[in-house]
């Protein structure tokens, strides 16, 4: 049962926009407390919502492999829930971490353009620190060890090297947070597609 409770559930805000994921445990708690409803895409393509009592009845009437058994009833693991009150898209900044720099640069050396395993990549200050270069999104790039060694304590121009992409602070997008690195249930597709196509694109996105 523990594995079922830890499964991922897509969270929609009140405007049916994908805003987050949570565990099945958290989703069922939100539905039980009346803060959310379960969303199901029925056979004719329409979306139905269920409160906790209704979802429990559906679970009893339509047995399913992904059911959690309690002392008195069984209840299915929801795949998508709709929040009752929240109508915003969270404003979040991507944390400035080594992992997220690798994610932004797609494990690609920004000088030679080759993809490497992360253990074979360094983080390079485009403008060297002793030249006043800051440790920021706009001055840090992934660099392979040979390129990093060749550049040494010089600017790219001084080393005769060119950046493939100008480093920028990533823009947080709902569909990125929802989809990145997570397995998707089929019932998520409609909402993730909407999130993808309706997002405001930055100039760095082609």
NULUMMAR-521582 format. One record per residue: residue in three letters; x, y, z of N, C-alpha, C in turn. Coordinates in steps of 0.2 Angstrom, whole numbers, plus 5000, padded with zeros to 4 digits. Example, Ala and Ser with C-alpha at 12.3 -4.5 7.8 and 13.67 -1.06 7.14 Angstrom:
REM NULUMMAR-521582
ALA506649725039506249785039506649845039;SER506449895035506849955036506450005039;
This chain:
REM NULUMMAR-521582
UNK500449945000500050005000500450065000;UNK501050065003501550125004501750144997;UNK501850094992502050114986501550154982;UNK500850134983500350164980500250234982;UNK500350244989500250314992500850354990;UNK501350334987501950374985501950384978;UNK501450364974501350374967501250444966;UNK501450474960501350544958500650554955;UNK500450614958499750634956499850704953;UNK499550724947499550784944499050834947;UNK499250894949498850944953498651004948;UNK498051014947497751074943497551124948;UNK497651184946497351244949496551244948;UNK496251294950495551304949495351314942;UNK495851344938495751354931495951304927;UNK496051244930496251184926496951184923;UNK497351224926498051224923498551184928;UNK498951144925499451104928499951144932;UNK499951134939500351184943500851144947;UNK500751074948501251044952501050964952;UNK501450934956501350864957501350854964;UNK501050794967501050774974501050704974;UNK501150674980501050604981500250584982;UNK500150524980499450504981499150514988;UNK499650504993499450515000499150585001;UNK499550634998499350704999498750724995;UNK498650694989498050704985497450684989;UNK497450624991496850594995496750635001;UNK497250665004497150705010496750775008;UNK496950805002496650865000495950844998;UNK495850794995495150774992494750764999;UNK494950725003494550715009494450775013;UNK494850825013494750885017494350935013;UNK494150915007493750965003494051014999;UNK494751014999495151064996495251044988;UNK495050984986495150964979494650914977;UNK494650894971494250844968494650804964;UNK494450744963494750694958494450704951;UNK494950714946494750724939494850654935;UNK494350634932494350574928494150594921;UNK494550564916494350574909493950514907;UNK493250524906492850464905492850444897;UNK492450384896492550354889492350404883;UNK491950454884491750494879492150554878;UNK492750554882493150614882493050674886;UNK492550674890492350724895492650714901;UNK492850764905493150764912492650764917;UNK492650724922492150724927492550734934;UNK492250764938492550774945492150744950;UNK492550724955492250684961492550704968;UNK492050714972492250734979492450664982;UNK492650664989492950604992492450554992;UNK491750564994491250514995491150484988;UNK491050534983490950504976491450464974;UNK492050484975492650444973492750374976;UNK492550374983492550314986491950264983;UNK491450294981490850254978491050224972;UNK491450264968491650244961492150184962;UNK492650194967493150144968492850074970;UNK492250084974491950014976491549984970;UNK491250024966490850004960491349974955;UNK491850004954492349994948493049974951;UNK493049904953493749884956494349894951;UNK494849914954495449934950496049904953;UNK496549894949497249864952497549914957;UNK497449984956497750034960497350054965;UNK497150014969496650024975497050024982;UNK496850064986497150064993496650044998;UNK496749995002496249965006496349995013;UNK495750015016495750035023495349985027;UNK495249995033494849955037494149945034;UNK493849995032493149995030492950005023;UNK493450025019493350035011493950025007;UNK493850025001494450034996494350094992;UNK494950124990494850184987495450184981;UNK495250204975495750204970496250264971;UNK496850254968497350304968497150354963;UNK497050424964496850474959497550484955;UNK497350504949497950524944497950594943;UNK497450634944497350704943496950734948;UNK497050784951496650814956496550894954;UNK495950924956495850994954495751024961;UNK496151074962496151114968495451164968;UNK495151164973494551204974494651274974;UNK495151304977495251374978495751404974;UNK496351374974496951404971496851414964;UNK496951474961496951494954497551524951;UNK498051514955498751544952499151494949;UNK499651524945500251484944500851504948;UNK501051454952501651474957502151514953;UNK502451564956503051604954503651574958;UNK504051544954504651514957505251524953;UNK505751534956506451544953506751474953;UNK507151454948507551394948508151414952;UNK508251364957508851374962509451374958;UNK509951414960510651414957511051354960;UNK511051304957511351244959511751214954;UNK512251174955512651134950512151094946;UNK511751054949511251014946510851054940;UNK510651114942510151154938510551184932;UNK511251194934511651224928511751174923;UNK511851104925511951054920511251044917;UNK510751054920510051044917509951094912;UNK510151164913510051214909510451204902;UNK511151184903511551174898511551104895;UNK511051064897510950994894511550954894;UNK511950964899512650924900513050924894;UNK513050984891513451004885513951054886;UNK514551044884515051094885514851154881;UNK514851214883514651274880515151304875;UNK515751264875516251294871516351244864;UNK516351174866516451134860515851104858;UNK515351104862514651074860514551004861;UNK515050974864514950894865514550884871;UNK514250834871513850804877514250764881;UNK514350774888514750734892514350704898;UNK514550654901514350634908514550684913;UNK514150694918514250754922514950754926;UNK515150694927515750694931516350714926;UNK516250724920516750744915516650814913;UNK516250854917516050924916516250964922;UNK516551024920516651074925516151134924;UNK516151174929515851234929516351294928;UNK516251334923516751384921516451454922;UNK516851494925516651564925516851594918;UNK516351624914516551654908517051704908;UNK516851754913517351804915517651784921;UNK518351774921518651744927518551784933;UNK518451744939518351774945518851834947;UNK519451824945519951874947519951934942;UNK519451934937519351994933518652024935;UNK518351994941517752024943517151984941;UNK517251924938516751884936516351854942;UNK515651864941515251844947515051764946;UNK514851734952514651664952513851674951;UNK513651684945512951694944512751654938;UNK512051644937511851614931512151644924;UNK512251704924512451744918513151734917;UNK513551704921514251704921514551634922;UNK514151584922514351514924514051464918;UNK514551424915514251374910514651314911;UNK514351264908514651194908515251194903;UNK515751164905516351164901516651094902;UNK516851064897517250994897517951014900;UNK518250964902518950974905519450994900;UNK519450974894519950994889519851074888;UNK519251094887519051164885519251204891;UNK519051184897519151224903519951234904;UNK520351174903521051184903521351234898;UNK521051224892521351274887521151344888;UNK520551354891520351424892520751454898;UNK520851414903521251434909520951494912;UNK521351544914521151604917521051664912;UNK520651644907520651694901519851704900;UNK519651754896519051764894518951724887;UNK518351704885518351664879518651694873;UNK518551764873518951804867519651794867;UNK519951804873520651794874520951724872;UNK520551674873520751604872520551584865;UNK520251634861520051614854519451564854;UNK518951564859518451524860517751554860;UNK517251524858516651554857516051514861;UNK515651544864515151514868514551494863;UNK514351434864513751414860513151454861;UNK512951454868512451494870512651544876;UNK512351604875512451654881512151624887;UNK512451624892512151594899511651644901;UNK511051614903510551654906510251624912;UNK509851664916509451634921508851594918;UNK508751534920508151494917507551524919;UNK507051524915506351544917505951484919;UNK505651494925505251434927504651434923;UNK504451374921503851364917503451304921;UNK502851304921502451254925502551184921;UNK502551184915502651114912503251084913;UNK503851124914504451104915504451074922;UNK504251104927504251074934503851014934;UNK503251014930502850954931503150894927;UNK503450904921503650844917504450824918;UNK504850864921505550854921505650794925;UNK505950744922506150684925505650634928;UNK505050644927504550604930504150564925;UNK503950504927503550464922502850494922;UNK502550484916501850514916501350464915;UNK500750474919500150434918499850464911;UNK499550414908499150434902498650494903;UNK498350494909497850544910498150614911;UNK498750624911499150684912499150724905;UNK499150684900499350714893499050774891;UNK498350774892497950834890498150894893;UNK498250894900498450954904499150974903;UNK499650924902500350944900500350974893;UNK499950954889499950984882499751054882;UNK499251064886498951134887499451174890;UNK499851154895500351194899500951204894;UNK501051154890501651164885501451224880;UNK500851214877500751264871500551334873;UNK500251334880500051404882500551444886;UNK501151414887501651444891501951504887;UNK502051564890502451614887503151604886;UNK503351604880504051584878504551644879;UNK505151624882505651674882506051674875;UNK506451724874506751734868507351674867;UNK507451644872507951584872507651524869;UNK506951524868506651454866506451464859;UNK506651414855506551414848505951364847;
